[in-house]
């Protein structure tokens, strides 16, 4: 197992990455909505279209990010988890998951996994963790869970005999329709020991079906899919797990904190995104 402070990307080759800045990309559009700077004109145009169809899109992005921070603190502080597998990590925006977790427990180990070369390019520069812990970026595809689970670097970083928090924040609704998201999540959870956790957020069409359809059409035209799901469908991801209170909620209602400015301004139907955390028994 690698020692703390080792160069976490040393074992990975670093070929040039084609960013395709002439067309929008979901991760960079999300960065626009968060007010970030890792985006290009095509991404900003797509963000404008998204906001036209769904005026709360920027608020959705911010509330999603705030949930990630709250869930990470809960898992590190209250649940005592020291290992995290974050799949579909997206472009790093500080504070990222490893910063939140390692501020609580510096020796924590975090593996970020994404199959996107754009994310890889930015992660090489921005995903650095606490020297007492371990922070790794792993090029991997959620649609190929077997390869992900058996990856040598993942196994060298995380101890699968100890609890792991699997975080899937705003990623499952992007999976291509030909892949079964429930089977994928179940397969990864099967590899994790008792005491592990699943934390996720997922877009829903329960409140704004027409707007979500318009947003989906925008991304479909650029080669990406958005598969919104009902609350009952999102709950299926937690089958066999014990949901942490307050259960599956719209994202701004999951353990809100006084520091989450603006959360109280939104009704339950204003942010079409469900969030939940559950423990594997």
N, C-alpha and C positions, 0 to 999 in steps of 0.2 A: 504494500500500500504506500502511496506517495507520502512523503513527509510534509508537514505544514511549511508553507513558504516556497515549495517547489514551483517551477514555472508550469502553470496548469495547461498551457497550450503547447508545451514543448513536443509532445508526442504526436501532434496533429500537423499534417502538411498545410501550407497556407497558399493555395493557388489564387490567382486573380479572380475576382468576383464580378460578374456582370450585373449591375444594379437595375438596368432597364428603367432609367429615370424618365423616359418618354411616355410611360403609361402608369396609371395609378396602381398602388400596391396597398393591400389592406393594412399591413403593419404601419406603413407611413401615413395612411389616412388617419389611423388611430392616433398617431403621433401629432398630426395636425389638430385633431379634436382635443388633445391634451394640452395644446399650446406649445408643443415641442418644436425643434428646429431641424430634425432629421427627416426632411421631406422636400418635395420638388413641386413645380407648378402643376403637373398632372395630378398629384396627390391632393393639392389644395383645391383644384377644380372639382375632384370627386367628393371632397369633404363638403364643398358648397352645395353640391347636389344632394348629399345625404342630409344636410341641415335643412334644405328646402323641403324635403319629404318628411323629415323627423326633426323638428326644431330643437328637441331636447337631446340631440345626439352628443353634443359636447358634454352636457351634464351626465349623460349615460356613461361616457368614457371616464369622467372624473369620479363618479360614484363607484364604478367598477374598480378603479384603482384604489379608492379608499377602502373598499371591502378587502382587497388583497392585503393591504397594510394591517387591517384589523384581524383578519384571519391568521396572518403570519404571526402577529403578536400573541393571539390566543394559543396557537399551536406551540409556540416557543415558551411562553410564560406559564400558561395554565396547564396545558397538556404535556409539557416537558419534552416535546419532540426535538431531536437534534439532527435529523436527516430529512432533506427535502428534495423531491423530484418535481421540478416545474416544467411541464411540457407545453409547447406553444408559447414560449416566453415573450416573443415580440421584441421590438427595439427597446433597449434598456432606457429607462427613465428614472432618475434618482428621486427618492430612495426606492431601490428595487428590493425584491424579496430578500436577497442575501444580506442587504444592509439592515433591514428591519430585524431579521432573525439573529444576525451576528451582533447586533447592538444589545440583544438580550443574552445570548449565549455565544461568545466569540468562537468557541471551538466547533460550532455547527458546520455540517457539510451540506452543500447545496449543489445539485446538478441541474443545470438548465438544458433543455433539449428543444430543438426546433429543426425543421427540414428546410428552412428558408435561407438561401445564400445571402440575402440582404441583411437578415438578422445576424447571421454569422459574421459578416463584415463589421458590423457595429459592435457586436459582442466582444470581438477580439480586442477592441480598444477600451470598452467600458465595463466589462464584467470582471472586476477584480475584487477579491474579498479580503476579509480579515486574515492577517498572517497566521493567527492561531488555528484557524479553521481551514476549510477547503472550498473553493468555488470553481466549478468546472462547467465549460460549455460543450455540449455534445451534439454534433450534427446527427439528427435522427428523425425518423418519420413516425408520427403517431399511428398512421395507417398500417405500420408494420410492427406491431407490439412485440412479437417474438424477438426480432432483431434488436429492438430497443432493450428489452429485459436482459438479453444475453450479452450486451455490449461489454467488452472487457474493461473499458475505462469507467463505465457506470459501476460495474462490480468491484472495481478497485477503489472506488470513492465511497460507495454506500455499502453498509453491512446489512444484508437482507435478513439477518437474524435479529435485528433490532428495528423498532418502529420507524416507518418512513411516512412522511406527509406527501401525498400525491396531489399537486395543484394543477387544475385545468381551468384557468381563468380566461373566459371569453374565447375558448378555442373549439369546443365541440360543435358549435353551430356552423363552423367553417368546413367541417369534414365533407368530402364529396359524397353524394347521395348513394353511390354504389358500395360504400363502406358502412358496416354496422357499428355505430358508436357505442352501443350497449355492450356488444361482445368485446370491443377493444378495451373499454374501461374495465370490464370484468376480468379480462385476461391479465391486465397489469395488476389489479388488486389481488388476484389469486397468487401472484408471485410475492406479495408483501406479507409480513407476519402479522399476527394478532397485535392489536394496539396501534396499528397504522391508521392513517386518516385520509379521507378524500375531501378536498375543498374545490368547489367549482362555481362558476357563473355561466349562465346560458340565456341567450336572447329568447323572448317569448312573443307569440302573436296573440296573447290573451287580451291585450288592451288596444293595440293600434295595428290591426291586421292589414289594413290598406296601406298604411305608411311603411310597414315592414316589407310588404310585397314590392313597393316601389324601390326601397333601398336594395332589396334582393335583386331586382331587375338591373339596377345600376351596376352592381358588382358582377352579375351574370354576364353582362355585356363585355366585361373586362376579363372574364375567365375564372371568376371566383364564385362560390356558392354560399348563400346564407340560408341555413335551415332553422327557422324559428320553431319552437316547440311549446306546447301547453304546459301548465304546471304539473299535470298528471304525468306527462311524458318526461319532464325533467326529474321528477321524483323517482322514476324507474332507475336512474343512474345510482341511486342509493339503496336499491334492493339488497336486503341482507345486512345492511349497516345500521348503526345506531346514530340517528341524527342528533347533533348537538343543539341545545336550545338556542334560538327560538325556532328551529326547524328550517324548512325551505321558505324563504321570504323574498319579496322584492329587495333588490340589493341594498337600498338605503335603510331598510328596516332590520338588517342583520346586525345586531349588537352595535347600534350607532354610538358614537362618542361625541363629546362636546366639541372636539377639534374638527369634526366633519362639518365644516361650514356649508350652509345651504341645504343640507339634507332635509331639514324640517320644512323647507319650502315646497317639497314635492309630495303629492299624494301617491297612494299606492299604485295608481295606474299611469303615473307620469314617466316612470323609468321602466321600460319593458325588459327587465333583466332580473332573473331569479338567481339567488345565491344560497348556498348551503355548505355545511361542514358536517362530516359524519365519521364515526369511528368503526373500525373493523374489530369485531369481537374475537 
